[in-house]
Amino acid sequence: MLSVHTSPLHQPGTGDAGGMNVYIVELAKRLAVLGIEVEGWWSAQACVTPWVKTHSWAGHYDLVHSHYWLSGHVGRLAAERWGVPLVHAMHTMAKVKNAGLADGDTPEPAARVLGETQVVRAADRLTANTGKEAEDLLRHYDADPGRVAVVHPGVDLERFRSDARGVEAGRAVARSRPGLPQDALIPLFVGRIQPLKAPDVLLRAVARLLAERPRLRERIVVPVVGGPSGSGLAEPEGLQKLAARLGIGDVVLFRPPVGQDRLADWYRAASVLVMPSHSESFGLVAVEAQACGTPVIAAQVGGLPVAVRDGVSGVLVPGHDPADYARALYGFADTPARSARMGEAAIRHARSFGWASAADVYTAALLRRGSGSGVLHEGRLR
Ligand code: UDP
């Protein structure tokens, strides 16, 4: 596995560390269970490329799996030198990102588009998180449909789970420890603070809600968990200023990124997770929250319509108008029991994701190259 852009060992939820880091760790864990030995190379591209060039690793690896286009470049080189197949996961695509830019976001450069196009051509298999991502690969990058495989990412269900006594009881426990009010409406935001994730839309929606229902102010808490990433208006300080300007500074709780065990407590404590993202290749936090029994209000973009079952495990909102998010929030404010009801369905939905077909992609890539029979044999791919 190659990840030269960011290390899976970094704390996700801030800077360049996000879902991809978690994805790589979870995928490696699943493959290990299947008896596939995974070695990871995480470093800056400038360090890894000479390492690939100067060391003879031929015969050591059966296959290279690169993540994100920067690793794809190293992956191309490594796969060619070592005579093994290349499997590549884009995670995000410049052309898709540029089509859904938020105000304050900088467009991805042409060099990235070119680099991605080269990696798409070189890869024996491309893994896509959803059918939509597979379509984007064909439409925007002219990928060979025979080489694209959809692999839904899974989340750690041991860590992200509801309380054994039920969703409602679990919520009460999760709220008691940090001293959150038991009867409060708690819409939670989790993720890297950047314009693309649109935490500002949540704040504007809350301001609208409170303008129309002033008494709700007594029983609403809006936690925003995550750290700065990139630049733009949605940086934490910018968000804090926005909250103050909107007159809701007293109900928003800004929290730095936390480890996933603590994050699971935040999910369990929340009434609903809100993801108004402008673009999202999958949205792991949506599945993590649902696995904890918390429904999700999400923008109808990217992989979110797959991650969230509209009307069942959450609510999908077309566009980014705060008024629409405020309306979706009313539903949870007016009928608190809805949170627990949808939460039960959310658990079932989250459990439907997993890495079931991940190893099949490797088998197919090996077969394409004619590198042996491509089946699992004594713990190694042959
Ligand atoms: N995350 C975390 N701690 C935080 C905030 C986020 O560990 O305080 C993790 C979260 O559990 C999830 C990942 O960061 O697995 C974010 O992934 P997602 O796909 O939602 O978004 P991305 O960062 O890839 O855009």
Residues whose N, C-alpha, C, O or C-beta is under 5 A from the ligand:
A	BS01	UDP	P12 G13 A17 G18 G19 M20 V22 G191 V225 G226 P256 P257 V258 G259 Q260 L263 G283 L284 V285
